[in-house]
């Protein structure tokens, strides 16, 4: 009998999940593509993944990083959408998806961005790379530097278009989602990525978006397609409804239709099952500070102010703070926590920190404070 009990206990221990906190299982979605991922923009939370860290050639999905560098430079004031770009002979020589730039042709930054975002124009991508950095090589270095800054662990670029696969140009579904997340933080890019049909050259050259979801998927905000015979059909699709935006990356699909179906499946799953919950229910109180230059310190939550949760019950909030803290108090110093629960389960426990520095009061200030209090005067 004892042996039987021991065997059952050992078997139970072996079947327990390894590690610390349990991780939610990837849902059983019908995703045909070899690699995919679903991410929420604000929190970066991953809701689904399939071989998301397997490197491969991304084709024109590369241009997400190209667009990011252009938008960041433009928003920093380096140039305006109305500034003129002159196409070089090299830029004009690029084929594949293009708008057939001629050497010496003048085009505004706005139209260049439109062409890159809508029809994946390789010639415009190279022209903008040269406009920003003097050469595509210098621009590609900036692409790789920015990838490192974003923590893209399995990404390396050798060109700004995704037109060529030399074995040194690769990324993953997860890294595409992360660079996409960074790009859509810039709302200005959606002026271009949400275009379905437009034109350039005074209406003589029509543009139709390669991302068909822009036309028919409700709330679609972009973002970028890609195709070569090596990469097959790739897509980073973004969509926003009711203040929440999701990123669905599908890599190396067999057809454009299957790629689009996969993206729609991922996005629709997210919208149907999840919501963003605010991690603060009203204003945080002031925290009394003993012997501080300020009698009480304002407080702030650390990290994002929202959390992704399954749809269901309303959240409950429990704030834990001491009655007071001694000075000095440093901005960002943790003083308590806020626990958010849904249906009795903890959704998040967020650090509560000082929002400002509160130095310790000096002898002169303390004397003045005591003197004023004797006369009933309060600071």
RATA-V711853 format. One record per residue. N is the residue number from 1. RES is the residue in one small letter. NEAR is the number of other ideal C-beta (glycine too) atoms within 12 Angstrom. Layout:
BEGIN
n-><N,N>
res-><RES,RES>
near-><NEAR,NEAR>
END
This chain:
BEGIN
n-><1,2,3,4,5,6,7,8,9,10,11,12,13,14,15,16,17,18,19,20,21,22,23,24,25,26,27,28,29,30,31,32,33,34,35,36,37,38,39,40,41,42,43,44,45,46,47,48,49,50,51,52,53,54,55,56,57,58,59,60,61,62,63,64,65,66,67,68,69,70,71,72,73,74,75,76,77,78,79,80,81,82,83,84,85,86,87,88,89,90,91,92,93,94,95,96,97,98,99,100,101,102,103,104,105,106,107,108,109,110,111,112,113,114,115,116,117,118,119,120,121,122,123,124,125,126,127,128,129,130,131,132,133,134,135,136,137,138,139,140,141,142,143,144,145,146,147,148,149,150,151,152,153,154,155,156,157,158,159,160,161,162,163,164,165,166,167,168,169,170,171,172,173,174,175,176,177,178,179,180,181,182,183,184,185,186,187,188,189,190,191,192,193,194,195,196,197,198,199,200,201,202,203,204,205,206,207,208,209,210,211,212,213,214,215,216,217,218,219,220,221,222,223,224,225,226,227,228,229,230,231,232,233,234,235,236,237,238,239,240,241,242,243,244,245,246,247,248,249,250,251,252,253,254,255,256,257,258,259,260,261,262,263,264,265,266,267,268,269,270,271,272,273,274,275,276,277,278,279,280,281,282,283,284,285,286,287,288,289,290,291,292,293,294,295,296,297,298,299,300,301,302,303,304,305,306,307,308,309,310,311,312,313,314,315,316,317,318,319,320,321,322,323,324,325,326,327,328,329,330,331,332,333,334,335,336,337,338,339,340,341,342,343,344,345,346,347,348,349,350,351,352,353,354,355,356,357,358,359,360,361,362,363,364,365,366,367,368,369,370,371,372,373,374,375,376,377,378,379>
res-><x,x,x,x,x,x,x,x,x,x,x,x,x,x,x,x,x,x,x,x,x,x,x,x,x,x,x,x,x,x,x,x,x,x,x,x,x,x,x,x,x,x,x,x,x,x,x,x,x,x,x,x,x,x,x,x,x,x,x,x,x,x,x,x,x,x,x,x,x,x,x,x,x,x,x,x,x,x,x,x,x,x,x,x,x,x,x,x,x,x,x,x,x,x,x,x,x,x,x,x,x,x,x,x,x,x,x,x,x,x,x,x,x,x,x,x,x,x,x,x,x,x,x,x,x,x,x,x,x,x,x,x,x,x,x,x,x,x,x,x,x,x,x,x,x,x,x,x,x,x,x,x,x,x,x,x,x,x,x,x,x,x,x,x,x,x,x,x,x,x,x,x,x,x,x,x,x,x,x,x,x,x,x,x,x,x,x,x,x,x,x,x,x,x,x,x,x,x,x,x,x,x,x,x,x,x,x,x,x,x,x,x,x,x,x,x,x,x,x,x,x,x,x,x,x,x,x,x,x,x,x,x,x,x,x,x,x,x,x,x,x,x,x,x,x,x,x,x,x,x,x,x,x,x,x,x,x,x,x,x,x,x,x,x,x,x,x,x,x,x,x,x,x,x,x,x,x,x,x,x,x,x,x,x,x,x,x,x,x,x,x,x,x,x,x,x,x,x,x,x,x,x,x,x,x,x,x,x,x,x,x,x,x,x,x,x,x,x,x,x,x,x,x,x,x,x,x,x,x,x,x,x,x,x,x,x,x,x,x,x,x,x,x,x,x,x,x,x,x,x,x,x,x,x,x,x,x,x,x,x,x,x,x,x,x,x,x,x,x,x,x,x,x,x,x,x,x,x,x>
near-><7,8,9,10,11,12,13,14,14,13,12,12,12,11,10,11,13,10,7,6,9,10,12,17,11,19,22,10,29,17,34,26,40,25,39,48,43,46,39,39,36,27,28,27,31,32,36,40,33,33,23,35,26,24,28,39,36,53,40,44,51,50,55,54,47,49,50,44,43,45,39,27,28,30,19,13,9,18,23,17,25,14,23,20,36,22,33,25,17,23,38,26,20,34,17,29,33,28,36,25,36,20,17,15,26,19,35,25,31,29,36,46,44,37,47,54,45,41,38,44,42,39,38,48,48,42,46,48,41,30,35,34,24,15,20,34,19,18,35,33,23,27,40,28,19,31,33,20,18,29,17,33,17,25,36,29,42,26,36,47,44,44,37,27,27,15,12,16,33,36,47,35,46,36,40,56,48,37,47,48,36,32,40,37,24,30,19,25,37,26,21,41,42,29,31,24,19,26,18,29,20,9,11,10,25,19,31,21,33,38,44,23,38,34,17,16,32,16,25,36,37,46,53,49,44,44,32,27,13,22,35,29,36,49,54,55,53,45,38,29,21,15,16,33,37,50,50,52,50,55,48,39,35,20,17,23,18,24,40,32,29,40,49,34,32,47,43,28,28,39,29,19,23,36,28,30,34,25,34,25,20,10,12,28,22,23,34,23,31,22,23,30,24,27,23,26,37,24,36,28,33,25,22,20,20,28,33,33,30,23,20,16,16,16,30,19,27,20,26,18,25,20,14,21,30,20,28,22,35,20,19,19,25,25,36,28,25,36,26,31,23,24,16,13,17,20,32,32,24,33,23,33,28,33,25,24,20,31,20,20,24,15,11,11,20,19,13,17,22,16,14,14,14,11,10,7,11,9,16>
END
